Amino acid sequence: MKTRCLLTHFAVVVSLVFGCVVLAQSPAPAPVAPPPDLAAKVDEYVAAQMKVNQFSGAVLIARDGKVLLSKGYGLAHREFDIPNTPQTKFRLGSITKQFTATAALLLEERGKLSTEDPLCKFLEPCPEAWKPVTVHHLLTHTSGIPSYTGMPDYRVQMTHRVSPDQMIARFRDKPLDFPVGDRYRYNNSGYFLLGVIIEKASGMSYEAFLAENIFAPLGMKDSGYDHFETILPRRAAGYSLEKGAPVNSAYLDMGQPYAAGSLYSTAEDLLTWDQALAGGKLLSAKSYEKMYTPFKNNYAYGWAVAPRFNRKTIGHGGGINGFSTMINRYPDDNVCFIVLSNLESANAGRISRDLEALYFGEKYELPRERVVARVDPRLYDAYLGKYELSPTFTITVTRDGNRLLTQATNQPQFEVFPESETKFFLRVVDAQITFVKDEKGVVTHLILHQGGRDQFAKKVE
């Protein structure tokens, strides 16, 4: 929903999305016990997130299916002072995609479709350019079909109620971004189309299929397809920040995210989901292997599969108007981390990463207030230009008077603020940028610090 603020709607994580690292080949470390003061350290960390970044939401950490910490923080509804709890319902954003992928694999097991089926088998009329596209390409973000959430008019269109056919018509005739299967690019159009395929193959609505075949069998009574008009007990209101103050988030018609990001759930229901996956429920071992096998950029079917702290992780984040979410699972340790926030600028992916570091005894930092330094704006001219994070993802730096602005590919423009002459920070998300100069004082690249990672972008223009 919105890897948002340096933000892409219906996102995999709340951060900039580009290439992932290669899976580590060394043996996984032995499972470790949680620190004895886990709850106190989590409270300390989240309190800092609340103070510095105005975090509100729910956090759950479990090992072997047993809850180590499950707690709500801040308010689910600011106007009525209703607190968040582990039973509060949050919009999930792109965590939805793992349920969509599971639905597709369930239908494959029942002989209703194959992941190698062409998209055009389920879509009429089907553009000529889409004929090589298979279900597999849609699941792995390798179809090349343009993502509707990256279109310039998306924020205007997102309030409109549309049918699947009307939505598909918005991107049906656009040229492919790249040859089918050639590369990975996060793509909400692909998962929208998977919803249509699931309906055609099952003879049921996407919402009904998930309710009957996933949520009901697993006892996930607090999960479903979110509808704005439904009276939904314990549903969190979604917020964004405007000039540093919380405001109600922009309206989004939930027919827009559909199978790419329409679901809601609770921290406790997502633990049920985690344990169903760990226990091999719903799908066969063969299907789980397919779901967790990365194709390109460590992306499998609705999950990112990559190492962290020399351990295998299977996870996915989400971002949608008013919400930021993350579920990350360590299958070899049978440890699960769930972070759900009803503040869209919250970096649930970063928060989860820090809590994981806390658990495994790795390095993390408490959030801190950042102070704007006095810097001569004339220095900004050296930083202007385009910086390439990957062949398909850039950050463009421009200047508006005394303001330095950044804009990532297909994302809004945001101001960055100086901490020093070369280091800047964003206020809309927990991210920082360092400009690097060579021995002649010429800026050669920037470093993006976000989500506990340092990512280099060469200056290309």
C-alpha positions as CSV (number, residue, x, y, z in Angstrom):
1,M,0.0,0.0,0.0
2,K,1.5,3.5,0.3
3,T,6.7,1.3,0.4
4,R,5.0,5.1,1.1
5,C,6.9,8.1,2.1
6,L,9.9,7.4,0.1
7,L,6.2,5.6,-0.1
8,T,5.0,3.1,-2.7
9,H,1.3,2.2,-2.3
10,F,0.6,-1.4,-1.1
11,A,4.2,-1.9,-0.3
12,V,6.4,-4.8,0.6
13,V,8.1,-2.8,3.3
14,V,7.8,0.7,4.5
15,S,11.1,1.8,2.9
16,L,12.5,2.3,-0.5
17,V,12.2,-0.8,-2.6
18,F,15.0,-2.0,-4.9
19,G,17.4,-5.0,-5.1
20,C,17.6,-7.4,-2.2
21,V,20.7,-9.3,-1.0
22,V,21.5,-12.8,-1.8
23,L,20.6,-15.5,0.6
24,A,23.4,-16.5,3.0
25,Q,24.8,-20.0,2.4
26,S,26.4,-20.6,5.8
27,P,24.6,-22.8,8.3
28,A,22.0,-21.1,10.5
29,P,23.0,-20.4,14.1
30,A,21.4,-22.4,16.8
31,P,18.1,-21.0,18.1
32,V,18.5,-18.7,21.0
33,A,16.3,-18.0,24.1
34,P,14.8,-14.5,24.3
35,P,16.5,-12.1,26.7
36,P,15.1,-12.3,30.2
37,D,14.2,-8.5,30.2
38,L,12.6,-8.7,26.7
39,A,9.3,-7.0,27.7
40,A,11.1,-4.1,29.5
41,K,13.5,-3.6,26.5
42,V,10.6,-3.6,24.0
43,D,8.7,-1.1,26.1
44,E,11.7,1.1,26.3
45,Y,12.2,1.0,22.5
46,V,8.5,1.5,21.6
47,A,8.3,4.4,24.1
48,A,11.1,6.1,22.2
49,Q,9.2,5.4,18.9
50,M,6.1,7.0,20.4
51,K,8.0,10.1,21.6
52,V,10.1,10.7,18.5
53,N,7.9,9.3,15.7
54,Q,4.4,9.3,17.4
55,F,4.1,5.5,16.9
56,S,0.8,3.9,17.8
57,G,-0.2,0.3,17.2
58,A,0.3,-3.2,18.4
59,V,3.4,-5.4,18.8
60,L,3.5,-9.2,19.2
61,I,6.6,-11.5,19.6
62,A,6.2,-15.2,19.8
63,R,8.4,-18.3,20.0
64,D,7.2,-21.8,19.2
65,G,3.7,-20.4,19.1
66,K,3.8,-19.1,22.6
67,V,3.4,-15.4,23.1
68,L,6.4,-13.6,24.7
69,L,5.0,-10.2,24.3
70,S,1.6,-9.0,23.0
71,K,0.7,-5.4,23.7
72,G,-1.0,-2.3,22.3
73,Y,0.6,1.1,22.3
74,G,-1.0,4.5,21.8
75,L,-4.5,5.1,20.5
76,A,-6.7,3.2,18.1
77,H,-9.0,6.2,17.9
78,R,-7.6,9.5,18.9
79,E,-10.8,11.4,18.9
80,F,-12.3,9.1,21.6
81,D,-9.1,8.2,23.4
82,I,-9.6,4.5,22.6
83,P,-6.3,2.6,23.2
84,N,-4.8,0.0,20.8
85,T,-4.7,-3.6,22.0
86,P,-3.6,-6.9,20.5
87,Q,-7.2,-7.4,19.5
88,T,-7.4,-4.1,17.5
89,K,-8.1,-4.5,13.8
90,F,-5.6,-2.9,11.5
91,R,-5.6,-2.6,7.7
92,L,-2.7,-4.8,6.5
93,G,-1.8,-3.3,3.2
94,S,0.5,-5.6,1.3
95,I,0.6,-8.3,3.9
96,T,-2.6,-9.2,2.0
97,K,-0.4,-10.5,-0.8
98,Q,0.6,-13.7,1.1
99,F,-3.0,-14.5,1.5
100,T,-3.6,-14.0,-2.2
101,A,-0.7,-16.2,-3.0
102,T,-2.0,-18.9,-0.6
103,A,-5.4,-18.8,-2.3
104,A,-3.8,-19.2,-5.7
105,L,-1.8,-22.3,-4.5
106,L,-4.9,-23.8,-2.9
107,L,-6.7,-23.5,-6.2
108,E,-3.7,-25.1,-7.9
109,E,-3.8,-28.1,-5.6
110,R,-7.5,-28.5,-6.4
111,G,-6.8,-28.5,-10.1
112,K,-8.5,-25.1,-10.8
113,L,-5.4,-23.4,-12.0
114,S,-1.7,-23.8,-12.5
115,T,1.0,-21.2,-11.7
116,E,2.2,-21.8,-15.2
117,D,-1.2,-20.9,-16.7
118,P,-1.2,-17.8,-18.9
119,L,-3.0,-14.7,-17.5
120,C,-5.0,-14.6,-20.8
121,K,-6.7,-17.9,-19.8
122,F,-8.6,-15.9,-17.2
123,L,-9.0,-12.5,-18.9
124,E,-11.0,-11.5,-21.9
125,P,-10.1,-9.4,-23.8
126,C,-6.4,-9.9,-23.1
127,P,-3.8,-7.5,-24.6
128,E,-1.3,-9.0,-27.0
129,A,1.6,-7.8,-24.7
130,W,0.1,-9.8,-21.8
131,K,0.0,-13.2,-23.6
132,P,3.4,-14.4,-22.3
133,V,2.4,-13.4,-18.7
134,T,1.7,-16.4,-16.4
135,V,0.3,-16.6,-12.9
136,H,3.9,-17.2,-11.7
137,H,5.0,-13.8,-13.2
138,L,2.1,-12.1,-11.3
139,L,3.0,-13.7,-8.0
140,T,6.7,-12.8,-8.3
141,H,6.3,-9.2,-9.6
142,T,8.1,-10.1,-12.9
143,S,5.2,-9.5,-15.4
144,G,6.4,-6.1,-16.6
145,I,2.8,-4.9,-16.4
146,P,2.8,-1.3,-15.1
147,S,1.6,-0.9,-11.5
148,Y,-1.5,1.3,-11.2
149,T,-0.4,2.7,-7.9
150,G,2.7,4.2,-9.6
151,M,0.6,6.2,-12.1
152,P,0.7,10.0,-11.7
153,D,-3.1,10.3,-11.2
154,Y,-3.3,7.5,-8.6
155,R,-3.9,9.7,-5.6
156,V,-6.8,11.4,-7.4
157,Q,-8.2,8.0,-8.5
158,M,-7.9,6.2,-5.2
159,T,-11.1,7.7,-3.8
160,H,-13.2,6.3,-6.7
161,R,-15.2,3.1,-6.4
162,V,-14.3,0.9,-9.4
163,S,-15.1,-2.6,-10.6
164,P,-12.2,-4.9,-11.4
165,D,-12.9,-4.4,-15.1
166,Q,-12.7,-0.6,-14.7
167,M,-9.5,-0.8,-12.7
168,I,-7.8,-3.1,-15.3
169,A,-8.9,-0.8,-18.1
170,R,-6.6,1.9,-16.5
171,F,-3.5,-0.1,-17.2
172,R,-4.6,-2.7,-19.9
173,D,-3.3,-0.8,-22.9
174,K,-0.1,0.6,-21.4
175,P,3.2,-0.8,-22.7
176,L,5.1,-3.2,-20.5
177,D,7.8,-1.8,-18.2
178,F,10.2,-4.5,-19.3
179,P,10.0,-7.9,-21.1
180,V,8.0,-10.5,-19.3
181,G,10.1,-12.4,-16.7
182,D,13.1,-10.2,-17.4
183,R,13.3,-8.5,-14.0
184,Y,11.6,-7.8,-10.7
185,R,9.6,-4.7,-10.0
186,Y,7.1,-4.5,-7.2
187,N,3.7,-4.4,-8.8
188,N,0.2,-4.0,-7.4
189,S,-1.4,-4.5,-10.8
190,G,-0.1,-8.1,-10.8
191,Y,-1.8,-8.9,-7.5
192,F,-4.9,-7.1,-8.5
193,L,-5.1,-9.4,-11.5
194,L,-4.5,-12.4,-9.2
195,G,-7.7,-11.5,-7.4
196,V,-9.6,-11.7,-10.8
197,I,-7.9,-15.0,-11.5
198,I,-8.9,-16.4,-8.1
199,E,-12.5,-15.4,-8.7
200,K,-12.6,-16.9,-12.2
201,A,-11.0,-20.2,-11.1
202,S,-13.0,-20.6,-7.9
203,G,-16.4,-19.3,-9.0
204,M,-16.5,-17.2,-5.8
205,S,-15.6,-13.6,-4.9
206,Y,-12.1,-13.0,-3.7
207,E,-13.4,-12.0,-0.3
208,A,-15.6,-15.1,0.1
209,F,-12.9,-17.5,-1.1
210,L,-10.5,-16.2,1.6
211,A,-13.2,-16.2,4.3
212,E,-14.3,-19.8,3.5
213,N,-10.9,-21.4,2.7
214,I,-8.4,-19.6,4.9
215,F,-9.9,-17.5,7.7
216,A,-12.7,-19.9,8.8
217,P,-10.6,-23.1,8.8
218,L,-7.9,-21.4,10.8
219,G,-10.3,-19.7,13.3
220,M,-9.1,-16.2,12.2
221,K,-12.3,-14.6,13.3
222,D,-10.8,-11.1,13.4
223,S,-9.6,-11.0,9.8
224,G,-11.3,-10.2,6.5
225,Y,-11.8,-7.8,3.6
226,D,-12.0,-4.2,4.9
227,H,-15.0,-2.2,3.7
228,F,-15.3,1.5,4.7
229,E,-19.0,1.3,5.2
230,T,-19.0,-1.8,7.4
231,I,-19.5,-1.3,11.2
232,L,-16.4,-3.3,12.3
233,P,-15.9,-3.6,16.1
234,R,-12.4,-2.7,17.4
235,R,-11.2,-1.3,14.1
236,A,-8.4,1.3,14.3
237,A,-8.7,4.6,12.6
238,G,-5.8,5.4,10.3
239,Y,-3.7,8.5,10.7
240,S,-0.9,10.4,8.9
241,L,1.2,13.3,9.9
242,E,0.8,16.8,8.6
243,K,3.3,19.4,9.7
244,G,4.2,17.0,12.5
245,A,0.7,16.6,13.8
246,P,-1.6,13.6,13.4
247,V,-4.5,14.0,11.0
248,N,-7.1,11.5,9.6
249,S,-5.5,9.8,6.7
250,A,-6.7,10.3,3.1
251,Y,-9.7,8.3,2.1
252,L,-9.1,5.2,0.0
253,D,-11.9,3.1,-1.6
254,M,-11.0,-0.5,-0.7
255,G,-12.0,-1.8,-4.1
256,Q,-8.7,-0.1,-5.3
257,P,-6.3,-2.3,-3.3
258,Y,-8.4,-5.5,-3.7
259,A,-6.2,-8.6,-3.8
260,A,-3.1,-6.4,-3.5
261,G,-3.9,-4.9,-0.1
262,S,-7.5,-4.9,1.1
263,L,-7.4,-7.1,4.2
264,Y,-7.5,-6.3,7.9
265,S,-6.4,-8.4,10.9
266,T,-5.1,-8.3,14.4
267,A,-1.7,-9.1,15.9
268,E,-3.3,-12.2,17.6
269,D,-4.9,-13.5,14.4
270,L,-1.6,-13.0,12.5
271,L,0.1,-15.2,15.1
272,T,-2.6,-17.9,14.3
273,W,-1.6,-17.4,10.7
274,D,2.1,-17.8,11.5
275,Q,1.5,-21.0,13.4
276,A,-0.7,-22.4,10.6
277,L,2.2,-21.8,8.2
278,A,4.8,-23.2,10.6
279,G,2.6,-26.3,11.1
280,G,2.0,-27.0,7.4
281,K,-1.7,-26.4,7.6
282,L,-3.8,-25.4,4.5
283,L,-1.2,-26.4,1.8
284,S,0.9,-29.3,0.9
285,A,4.7,-29.4,1.5
286,K,5.2,-29.0,-2.2
287,S,3.1,-25.9,-2.3
288,Y,4.9,-24.4,0.7
289,E,8.2,-25.0,-1.0
290,K,6.9,-23.2,-4.1
291,M,5.6,-20.3,-2.0
292,Y,8.9,-19.8,-0.2
293,T,11.3,-20.2,-3.2
294,P,12.5,-16.8,-4.4
295,F,12.5,-16.1,-8.1
296,K,14.1,-12.7,-8.5
297,N,15.3,-10.2,-5.8
298,N,14.5,-12.6,-3.0
299,Y,10.8,-12.4,-3.7
300,A,8.9,-15.6,-3.7
301,Y,5.0,-15.9,-3.8
302,G,3.7,-13.1,-1.6
303,W,6.8,-13.3,0.7
304,A,10.3,-11.9,0.7
305,V,12.8,-14.6,1.7
306,A,16.2,-13.2,2.8
307,P,18.8,-13.5,5.5
308,R,19.0,-11.3,8.6
309,F,21.5,-11.8,11.4
310,N,22.7,-14.8,9.5
311,R,19.2,-16.4,9.9
312,K,16.6,-17.1,7.3
313,T,13.6,-14.8,7.4
314,I,10.3,-15.0,5.6
315,G,8.4,-11.7,5.8
316,H,6.4,-9.0,4.2
317,G,5.4,-5.5,5.1
318,G,2.5,-3.3,4.1
319,G,1.7,0.3,3.8
320,I,-1.7,1.8,3.0
321,N,-3.5,5.0,3.8
322,G,-3.2,5.4,7.6
323,F,-1.4,2.2,8.3
324,S,2.1,0.6,8.3
325,T,2.5,-3.2,9.0
326,M,5.1,-5.9,9.1
327,I,5.2,-9.7,9.8
328,N,8.6,-11.3,9.9
329,R,9.1,-15.0,10.6
330,Y,12.3,-16.9,11.5
331,P,11.4,-20.5,10.5
332,D,14.5,-22.2,11.8
333,D,14.0,-20.5,15.2
334,N,10.1,-20.6,15.0
335,V,10.1,-17.0,16.2
336,C,7.6,-14.5,14.8
337,F,7.5,-10.7,15.0
338,I,4.4,-8.7,14.2
339,V,4.2,-4.9,14.1
340,L,0.9,-3.2,13.2
341,S,0.5,0.6,13.2
342,N,-2.3,3.0,12.5
343,L,0.1,5.8,11.6
344,E,1.1,5.5,8.0
345,S,4.5,7.2,8.5
346,A,5.5,4.6,11.1
347,N,8.2,2.4,9.7
348,A,6.9,-0.9,10.8
349,G,9.7,-2.7,8.9
350,R,12.3,-0.8,10.8
351,I,10.6,-1.3,14.1
352,S,10.3,-5.0,13.5
353,R,14.0,-5.1,12.5
354,D,15.1,-3.4,15.7
355,L,12.9,-5.7,17.8
356,E,14.4,-8.7,16.1
357,A,17.9,-7.3,16.8
358,L,16.9,-6.8,20.4
359,Y,15.7,-10.4,20.6
360,F,18.8,-11.9,19.0
361,G,21.3,-9.8,20.8
362,E,22.3,-7.7,17.7
363,K,22.9,-4.0,17.4
364,Y,20.0,-1.5,17.3
365,E,19.5,2.1,18.3
366,L,16.7,3.8,20.2
367,P,15.0,6.5,18.0
368,R,16.2,10.0,18.8
369,E,15.1,13.5,18.1
370,R,17.0,15.0,15.2
371,V,17.9,18.7,15.2
372,V,18.0,20.9,12.1
373,A,21.5,22.5,11.7
374,R,22.2,25.9,10.3
375,V,23.6,25.3,6.8
376,D,24.2,27.7,4.0
377,P,21.6,26.8,1.3
378,R,24.1,27.6,-1.4
379,L,25.8,24.3,-0.6
380,Y,22.7,22.5,-1.8
381,D,23.6,23.2,-5.4
382,A,26.4,20.5,-5.3
383,Y,23.8,17.9,-4.3
384,L,21.3,18.5,-7.1
385,G,20.9,15.6,-9.6
386,K,19.8,12.1,-10.1
387,Y,21.1,9.2,-8.0
388,E,20.7,5.5,-9.1
389,L,19.8,2.9,-6.5
390,S,19.1,0.3,-9.2
391,P,18.6,0.5,-12.9
392,T,14.9,1.1,-12.3
393,F,14.9,3.1,-9.1
394,T,16.4,6.5,-8.6
395,I,16.3,9.4,-6.2
396,T,16.1,12.9,-7.7
397,V,17.4,15.8,-5.6
398,T,16.1,19.3,-6.4
399,R,16.1,22.7,-4.7
400,D,13.2,25.1,-4.1
401,G,14.7,28.3,-2.7
402,N,16.3,27.3,0.6
403,R,14.6,23.9,0.7
404,L,16.3,20.7,-0.5
405,L,13.8,18.2,-1.9
406,T,14.1,14.5,-2.8
407,Q,11.8,12.3,-5.0
408,A,12.1,8.6,-5.5
409,T,10.8,6.8,-8.6
410,N,7.0,6.9,-8.7
411,Q,6.8,8.5,-5.2
412,P,5.9,11.9,-3.9
413,Q,8.4,14.7,-3.3
414,F,9.7,15.3,0.2
415,E,11.9,17.9,1.9
416,V,15.1,16.8,3.6
417,F,16.5,18.7,6.6
418,P,20.2,19.2,7.3
419,E,21.9,17.7,10.4
420,S,25.3,18.8,9.0
421,E,26.6,20.1,5.6
422,T,26.5,16.5,4.2
423,K,23.9,14.7,6.3
424,F,20.2,15.2,5.9
425,F,17.0,13.6,7.3
426,L,13.4,13.2,6.4
427,R,10.5,13.9,8.8
428,V,7.9,11.8,7.0
429,V,9.8,8.6,7.6
430,D,12.7,7.4,9.6
431,A,15.3,7.8,6.9
432,Q,18.5,9.8,6.4
433,I,20.7,10.7,3.4
434,T,24.5,11.3,3.4
435,F,26.1,13.0,0.4
436,V,29.6,11.7,-0.3
437,K,32.3,13.7,-2.1
438,D,35.6,12.7,-3.7
439,E,39.0,14.2,-3.0
440,K,38.2,17.1,-5.3
441,G,35.0,17.9,-3.4
442,V,32.7,16.6,-6.2
443,V,29.6,14.7,-5.0
444,T,29.8,11.2,-6.4
445,H,27.0,9.3,-4.6
446,L,24.7,9.4,-1.7
447,I,24.0,6.8,1.0
448,L,20.4,6.1,2.1
449,H,20.1,5.1,5.7
450,Q,16.8,3.4,6.3
451,G,15.5,0.3,8.0
452,G,18.8,-0.5,9.5
453,R,20.5,-0.6,6.1
454,D,23.0,1.6,4.3
455,Q,22.3,1.7,0.5
456,F,24.5,3.4,-2.0
457,A,23.3,5.4,-5.0
458,K,25.7,6.7,-7.6
459,K,25.1,10.1,-9.0
460,V,24.3,9.7,-12.7
461,E,23.1,13.1,-13.7
